[in-house]
Amino acid sequence: ATMLNDADTAAAEAFAAGDREGCHDILTKHAIAAGQKATETWRALWAELLVTFIDGRITVRNDDDHICGCSKDTATFTDAWKTKVVADTGDKYLEPEDAKGLAASAGGGRPKLSIRGVVA
């Protein structure tokens, strides 16, 4: 707020003195500085969120870890959340019938409704 107040006061003084160009320059410099500050702030937030929540895991500080000083916790999903995902997506993520043999032969895959907490 101080940066804005200083720019506002200086611009008002320049304008009152009839220095429209000076007023314009003051406000332009303020706008550029405010944009740079906003960009820096958003980039810092983005970096914090990216590092904290990368790969669907939650990074937490761990002073006992001498490599990164952190641990990765896995997000947990309640049965209510899983039920809502199934209700909201319908058949969108169901395994196609023709892929069942392929999944079984590859040793993996299962219908989403067999997952604990998922309700039709």
N, C-alpha and C positions, 0 to 999 in steps of 0.2 A: 504494500500500500504506500510505503514511503516513496518508492520509485515513481509511482503514479502521481502522488501529491506533488513531488518535486517537479515533474514534467508539467503538470497542470498549472502550477504556480508560475513557472518560467514561461510557459506558452501564453498564459493570460497577461503577464507583464509585457512580453514582446508584442502581443496583439494590441494592448492598451497604448503602447508607445508607437503604434502604427507600423510595426515591423512584421508584416504578414509573412514574408519569406522566412524570417527568423522563427516565427511561431510555427510555420509549416515544418521547418527543419527539426525543431524541438520535438514536435509530435511524431514526425516520421522516425526519428532516432529512438524515441520511446517505444513506438510500435514494433520496430525491429528488435529492440532489446527484450521487450515483453514476449515476442514470438520465439526468440532464441531461448529465453528462460522456460517458456512453456514446453518447447521441444526437448530441452535437457531434462526437465522434470518427467515428461512422459517416457522418454527413453530410459531413465533410471527406473521408473515403475515397470516398464516392459521387461527390463533386464531382471529385476527382482522377481517378477511373476514367472518369467521363463525359467530361471534357475530354481525357484521354489517348487514349481509344479510340472517340470519337464517329464515327459514320458508317463504321465498319469500317476506319478508318485509325488510325495510331498517331502521336500528337503528340510530337515531340522538340524539345528546346531548340535554337535556332539563333540565335546572337547577331548573325549577319549580316542577318537579316530584321528590318528596322526597323519593321515594322507590328505583328507579334504576337510577335516574338522566338522563332518556332517554325517547324518544317517538319512536313509531314504525310507520313509514310511509309505505303505500302500494304502491308497484310499479304500474305504470300506463302503459298501452299498447295502442299505437296509432292504429287507424283503418288500417293504412298501414302495421303495424307489424302483426296484426291479419290476414289480407289478405294474407300476405306472409306465415304465418304458415299454413293456409288452402291450399295455392298453393303448398307448400313444402311437406305436409303430405298427400294430396289427401284424400282417404277414410279411412285412418288408424284409425282415432279417431271418425268415424261416429258410432252412436249408432246402434247396430244390430236390424233388424226388429223384431226379436222375443223377444227383451228386452223392446220394447216400451210399451207393456201392463203392464209389471212388473214395469217399471219406473212410469207410469201413476198411477198405483194402489198404489204406495208408496208415491205419492204426489210430485214427483220431476222429473227432467230430461226434456231436450228439445234438439231438433236437433241443432247442432253447427251453422248451417246457420241462425238460428233465433237470434243469438247473434248479438247485434248492432256492425256494422263494419265488420262483417264476410261476405265475398262475395264469391259466387260460382265461 
